[in-house]
């Protein structure tokens, strides 16, 4: 079961140009996914950004997973 990322992620046009961000931070989902894609572990991300939690990082993955599920394939 995918976690409820809505508890952790919000879109506010006043923050980071409306990109989805972790609530209470200016850290975007894009930032977190980029760090993971670059090979950083959750522990390394939290070490660099101690205000983050594992659940927030997992929420970013859940958000990306949900967005991917909704992508329509052009026929």
C-alpha positions as CSV (number, residue, x, y, z in Angstrom):
1,X,0.0,0.0,0.0
2,X,1.3,3.4,-0.9
3,X,1.6,5.9,1.9
4,X,-0.6,9.0,1.9
5,X,1.8,11.6,0.6
6,X,-0.7,14.4,1.1
7,X,0.3,14.5,4.7
8,X,3.8,15.6,3.7
9,X,3.6,17.3,0.3
10,X,1.8,20.5,-0.7
11,X,1.8,22.8,-3.7
12,X,1.9,26.5,-2.9
13,X,2.3,29.0,-5.8
14,X,4.3,31.2,-3.3
15,X,6.9,28.6,-2.6
16,X,9.4,27.4,-5.3
17,X,7.2,28.6,-8.1
18,X,4.4,26.2,-7.2
19,X,6.5,23.0,-7.3
20,X,5.4,20.3,-4.9
21,X,7.4,20.7,-1.7
22,X,7.6,19.0,1.6
23,X,5.3,20.9,4.0
24,X,7.2,23.3,6.3
25,X,10.2,23.4,4.0
26,X,11.3,24.8,0.7
27,X,12.6,21.4,-0.3
28,X,10.8,20.2,-3.5
29,X,9.9,16.6,-4.4
30,X,12.2,17.2,-7.4
31,X,15.1,17.9,-5.1
32,X,14.6,14.7,-3.1
33,X,14.2,12.6,-6.2
34,X,17.3,14.1,-7.7
35,X,19.3,13.3,-4.6
36,X,18.1,9.7,-4.6
37,X,18.7,9.3,-8.4
38,X,22.3,10.6,-7.8
39,X,22.8,7.7,-5.4
40,X,22.3,9.4,-2.0
41,X,20.8,7.2,0.7
42,X,18.0,8.3,2.9
43,X,20.5,8.5,5.8
44,X,22.8,10.8,3.7
45,X,19.9,13.1,2.8
46,X,18.8,13.3,6.4
47,X,22.4,14.0,7.4
48,X,22.6,16.9,5.0
49,X,19.1,18.1,5.7
50,X,18.3,17.1,9.4
51,X,14.9,18.7,9.2
52,X,13.8,15.9,6.9
53,X,12.5,12.5,8.0
54,X,12.4,9.1,6.3
55,X,8.6,9.4,6.0
56,X,9.0,12.7,4.1
57,X,11.5,11.0,1.7
58,X,9.1,8.1,1.2
59,X,6.3,10.5,0.6
60,X,8.3,12.0,-2.3
61,X,8.7,8.5,-3.8
62,X,5.0,7.8,-3.3
63,X,4.1,11.2,-5.0
64,X,6.3,10.3,-8.0
65,X,4.8,6.8,-8.2
66,X,1.3,8.2,-8.2
67,X,2.2,10.7,-10.9
68,X,3.8,7.9,-13.0
69,X,0.7,5.8,-12.6
70,X,-1.4,8.6,-14.1
71,X,0.7,9.1,-17.2
72,X,-1.2,8.4,-20.3
73,X,0.5,6.7,-23.2
74,X,-0.1,8.3,-26.5
75,X,-1.4,5.9,-29.1
